[in-house]
Amino acid sequence: MQDSEIIEKTEKSWSELSDKVINWVDSLILNLPNFLLAVLVLFLFVIFAKYSSKLVDKIFRKSSAQDSIRTVSVKVFKVFIIGLGLFLSLGILNLNTVLTSILGAAGVIGLAVGFALQGTLHNTFAGVIISFIPKLQIGDWIETNDYAGFVVDINLRSVVIQTVDYNLVIIPNSKIVDAPFKNFSRTPRGRIILTCGVGYESDLPKVQEITVNAIKKIFEQRPGESIQFYYTEFGDSSINYQLRFWADVGNQGDVYKAQHNAILAIKAAYNENDINIPFPIRTLDFGKNKFRSEKIDIRNIKE
């Protein structure tokens, strides 16, 4: 009796399994054209994304857009095309429920990843922002976060600058966005500032005239620009002034070069006109402050 029940259950299970396999095969045969079509559509979209992204890259290269904008735009375009192909393929397979589940799971996973990678995502979004900022481009000389140098790369994670000693400094994008930066290369002209002092015996109007003329000879001032000269204070050993003038500057090295040439010109002009640039000195006058010594009678000292 037990053997017959076991045989009956086994035959029933085998029959159900066979029916399911047959149904799966039938479904596969019936849906095989849709499956092949979905694979073909996805493959075509991948190929289209590959070659169309190259076309977009060429268009950006011919335009005036900077390299960082081109790189980000090409990557976003390629991901968008492939994602569109994936959604169309799932629609051909009538997997709308699966597609909805994928989108829901992607939302949950994205939220979890967002909390886990806050710093990384911050840098990524900051990189997108920096890529579309026209005031910061590859090749610019900038000062930021206590570093100065040429921008050699802008990517989705960081900005890479090359300092004057040819070392590379990698600064996270979030640091660039959250902190101020100074860009020397966005303006072809810049104002140079020098400070100096002359002796108290100097003819101050004459000093001003000689200094301004010395600068005019080597630095051409364009319309709207002027040389500014201001006496600022009575110093300990000199009357100090500040000099401002315009020059072609694209980086910090150009600023140092302009200051160098200005100092040479001013010193040469002062030498020709016997103008003194004093330096702090200390005078000890013993004539007016003589030490006085008194004679002490040893006999008056009591033991």
C-alpha positions, 0 to 999 in steps of 0.5 A, a space after each residue: 500500500 505504501 509502495 503504490 502511494 510512493 509510486 503515484 506521488 512520484 509519477 504525479 511530481 514527474 508529470 508536473 515537472 514535465 509540464 512546467 519544462 514543456 511550458 518553459 520551452 514553449 514560452 521560450 520558443 514563443 518569446 525567442 523572437 522578442 528575446 533576440 529582438 531585445 538583444 539586437 536593440 540593446 546591441 545596436 544602442 551600445 554601438 550607437 552610443 560608442 560612435 555617437 559619443 565620438 561624434 559629440 567629442 569631435 564637436 566639443 573639440 572644435 568648439 571653445 569648450 574646455 576639456 573638462 566640459 567635453 569629458 563630462 558631456 561625452 560620458 553623460 551622453 553615452 550613459 544616457 543612450 545605453 540606458 535608453 536602449 536597456 529600457 527599450 529592450 525590457 519593454 520588448 520582453 514585456 518585463 514592465 514589472 521587472 523594470 519597475 522593480 529595477 527602478 525601485 531597487 535602484 532608488 533604494 540602493 542609490 539612497 544607501 550609496 549616497 549616505 555611504 559615499 557622501 564625500 565622494 558624491 560631493 566631489 563628483 557633483 562639485 566636479 560637474 559644477 567646476 567643469 561648467 565654470 568658465 572662470 576656471 579652465 585647464 592651463 590657468 594659473 590659480 591660487 587656492 587652499 594654500 597652493 598655487 600653480 597651473 591647472 593641468 587636469 579637471 576631472 569628476 574627483 579633483 583638480 590637479 595643479 602643477 606648482 612652480 617646483 613642478 610637483 603635482 597637487 591634487 585638490 578635491 573638487 569640494 575644496 575648490 567649490 567651498 573655498 575662494 580661489 584666485 585666477 591670474 589667467 582670466 585677466 590679461 592685465 594686472 596691477 602691480 603693487 610696490 612699497 618703498 621708502 625715502 629719507 626724510 631729507 628728500 624732496 618728496 614731490 621730486 621723488 614722486 616725479 622721478 619714480 613715476 617717470 621711471 615706471 612709465 619708461 618700461 611699463 606702458 599704461 593703456 587707456 583707463 590705466 594709470 600709475 598711482 603713487 601715494 605716501 603712506 606713513 612716516 616710518 622709523 627711518 624713512 617716509 614710506 610710499 606705495 606705488 601701483 601700476 599695470 602690466 601684462 600678467 598671466 601668473 605669479 611669475 609675471 608678477 615677480 618679473 614686473 616687480 623685479 624690473 620696476 625695482 631695477 628701474 627705480 633704484 637706477 633712477 634714485 642713484 642718478 638723482 642722489 635719492 637715499 633709500 634708508 635702512 634702520 640704524 641705531 646710533 649710540 651717542 656717548 657724548 651726551 650721556 656720560 657715565 659719572 663715577 664718584 670717589 669713595 673714601 674707604 675710611 668712611 666704610 665701617 666694618 
